[in-house]
Amino acid sequence: MNLQAMMKQAQKLQKDMMKSKEEIDEMEFIGKSSFVTVTVKGTKEIVSVKIDTDSIESDEIEMLEDMILVATNEATKQVDKMTEEKMGKYTQGMPGLF
């Protein structure tokens, strides 16, 4: 394979990688913990936090804070998993590139 063909293939690979990353960035991931639901974009930007107020009493604020933390972490782990699934074919198992 000549250098020009290799460069063309590398450019296509880069374009495909960017398209996959853009698709992930636009997706939404939902993390749940009891009566807390957190929605996160593929960019790890928190879109919304929903609390089922019928299920909580005023003295449970500390527990609510912990549930928000758990739900948020779950949603961001889903982003990481999807990124690895879609981008892993490009990085061939080299973690930390995206």
N, C-alpha and C positions, 0 to 999 in steps of 0.2 A: 504494500500500500504506500503510495507516495505522500509526501508532506502536505500537498494541497488537499488530498482526499481526507487525510487525518484532521486537518484544520476544519474542513467542512463538517465532518462527523462531530468534532468537539463543539462546534457552534450549534449544531442541531441538538446535541445533548444538553447544552446550556439552556437553549430555548425551551426544551421539554421540562427541564428542572424548574425553570422560572414559572412555567404554566402550572405545574403541579403545586408549587408553593403558593401561587395566587389562588388556586382552587381551595387549598387548605385555609388560607387566610380569610376567605369569604364564608367558610362553613361555621356553624354554631354547634357548640358542645354543651351538654346539660349535665351538671353534677347535682346529686340529691343526697340529703342527709336528713332523715326523719321529716320534719315539716319545713325544711329550707331547700329551695331550688335556686341554683346559680347557673346562668347562661353566659358562656364565654365564647368569643370569636376565636378563630384560628390564630389570630395575632396575640392571643392570651389577654385581650381586652375584655373586661367584665361588662357584659351587655345589660344584665338585669339580675336582681336578687329578689326572690319572692318568698314571703313568709306566710305560712298558714296560721294567721292570728287566732283562729278558733281553737288551735291546739296548744297555745302557750299562755302561761300566766305571768304576771309582771315580775315575780321573784325568780324567773328562769332565764334572765338576761345572759348570765355567764354561760349557761348551757347553749343558748341561742348563738352566742358569739363563736363557741366551739363548733357548732353545726355549720355555720357559715364558712368557717375555715376548712372544715372537712369537705363540704360541697364544692368550694372553690378549687381546692387541691385536686379533687376527683375530676372536675371539668378540665383543668389544665393538663392532667395526666392523659386525658383522652386526646387533647391536642397533640401532645408528644407522641402518643401511639400512632395517630393518623399520619403525623409527619414522618415517622419512621417507616410506616407501611408504604407511603407514597414515594418518599424520597430515598428510602433504603436501596432501591435498585440503582440509584445514581451514586450513592456514597459507598456502596458495597461493604456495609457494616462499620464504616468509620463514624463513630458517634461524635456528636457535637458540631456538625457542619451546619445544621439548621436549628 
